[in-house]
Amino acid sequence: MNNMTNKIKILIFSSLILLALILYLILTSDSVRPTDQATPQAEQAAVLSEGDYQLKVKEVFKAYEELSRDNNLTVEKIAELKNELFNFKGLPAKFKNLHINFVLAMDRMEDYLKVNDQQARNASQQIISQLKADYSWLND
């Protein structure tokens, strides 16, 4: 009888440990944790509309072109323009290539200004020309 009592105690103890482990796993599981329902909506609201993005990037693009045309581009001015682009929140997926290529063009121009690398200048101008061809609204 003493042997049977020990087996029951071990069985009950094991069951309690197993139950505690299952309860712990359930409570720490991502599927059970409450989610903030506002987060997906906030992220969606943070995405710029295509029109807003176009207006903002067009401003920066025009400023870049004016500085380039007037030979007033400096490394500092390019850095300011790139910072404006980097501060855009909620970039529409449709314009990610435009955004990346515009930054790349400014990087190339920056290389030209730093080390007088004519190839970098030509690459920058080529990228800008391609952007104007691909996104005709930049020409307005």
C-alpha positions in Angstrom: 0.0 0.0 0.0 2.9 2.3 0.8 4.2 1.6 -2.7 0.9 2.5 -4.3 0.7 5.8 -2.3 4.2 6.8 -3.6 3.1 6.1 -7.2 0.0 8.2 -6.8 2.0 11.1 -5.2 4.5 10.9 -8.1 1.7 10.8 -10.7 0.0 13.8 -9.1 3.2 15.7 -8.8 4.1 15.0 -12.5 0.6 16.0 -13.6 0.9 19.3 -11.7 4.3 20.0 -13.3 2.9 19.2 -16.8 -0.2 21.3 -16.2 2.0 24.2 -15.0 4.2 23.9 -18.1 1.3 23.8 -20.5 -0.3 26.8 -18.7 3.1 28.7 -19.0 3.4 27.9 -22.7 -0.2 29.0 -23.4 0.2 32.3 -21.5 3.5 33.2 -23.2 2.4 32.2 -26.7 2.1 35.0 -29.2 -1.3 33.8 -30.3 -2.8 34.4 -26.8 -1.1 37.7 -26.1 -3.4 40.7 -26.6 -2.6 42.7 -29.7 -2.8 46.4 -30.1 -5.5 46.8 -32.7 -4.5 50.4 -33.4 -1.0 49.4 -34.6 -2.0 48.1 -38.1 -4.3 51.0 -38.6 -1.7 53.5 -37.4 0.8 52.0 -39.8 -1.7 52.3 -42.7 -2.5 55.9 -41.7 1.3 56.7 -41.6 1.7 55.8 -45.3 1.8 58.9 -47.4 -0.8 59.0 -50.2 0.7 58.9 -53.7 -0.3 62.6 -54.2 1.3 63.7 -51.0 4.5 61.8 -51.7 4.6 63.2 -55.3 4.3 66.8 -53.9 7.0 66.2 -51.3 9.5 64.4 -53.5 8.9 66.9 -56.3 9.9 69.8 -54.0 13.2 68.1 -53.2 13.8 67.1 -56.8 13.2 70.7 -58.0 15.6 72.0 -55.3 18.2 69.5 -56.4 17.8 70.5 -60.1 18.0 74.2 -59.3 21.2 73.8 -57.3 22.7 71.6 -60.0 21.7 74.0 -62.8 23.1 77.0 -61.0 26.3 75.1 -60.0 25.5 75.6 -56.3 25.6 72.0 -55.3 27.7 71.3 -52.3 28.2 68.2 -50.2 26.3 69.9 -47.4 23.4 70.9 -49.6 23.1 67.4 -50.9 23.2 66.0 -47.4 20.3 68.4 -46.5 18.2 67.2 -49.4 18.9 63.5 -48.6 17.9 64.2 -45.0 14.6 65.6 -46.3 14.0 62.4 -48.2 15.0 60.2 -45.3 12.5 62.0 -43.1 9.6 61.0 -45.3 7.4 58.6 -43.3 5.2 56.0 -44.9 6.8 55.8 -48.3 4.3 54.3 -50.8 5.5 51.0 -52.2 4.9 52.2 -55.7 7.7 54.8 -55.3 10.4 52.9 -53.5 12.5 52.6 -56.7 12.2 56.3 -57.4 13.2 57.1 -53.8 16.2 54.7 -53.8 17.4 55.9 -57.2 17.1 59.6 -56.3 19.2 59.0 -53.2 21.7 57.1 -55.3 21.9 59.9 -57.8 22.6 62.4 -55.0 25.2 60.0 -53.6 27.0 59.9 -57.0 26.9 63.7 -57.2 28.3 63.8 -53.7 31.2 61.5 -54.8 31.8 63.8 -57.8 32.0 66.9 -55.5 34.3 65.1 -53.0 36.9 63.6 -55.4 36.1 65.3 -58.7 35.1 61.9 -60.2 33.6 62.7 -63.6 32.1 59.2 -64.0 30.2 59.7 -60.8 28.8 63.0 -62.1 27.8 61.4 -65.4 26.1 58.5 -63.5 24.2 60.9 -61.3 23.0 62.9 -64.4 22.0 59.6 -66.1 20.0 58.5 -63.1 18.2 61.9 -62.9 17.4 61.8 -66.6 16.0 58.2 -66.2 13.9 59.3 -63.3 12.5 62.2 -65.3 11.6 59.8 -68.1 10.1 57.2 -65.8 8.1 59.7 -63.7 7.0 62.4 -66.0 5.3 64.3 -63.2 8.8 65.2 -61.9 9.1 67.5 -65.0 6.1 69.7 -64.1 
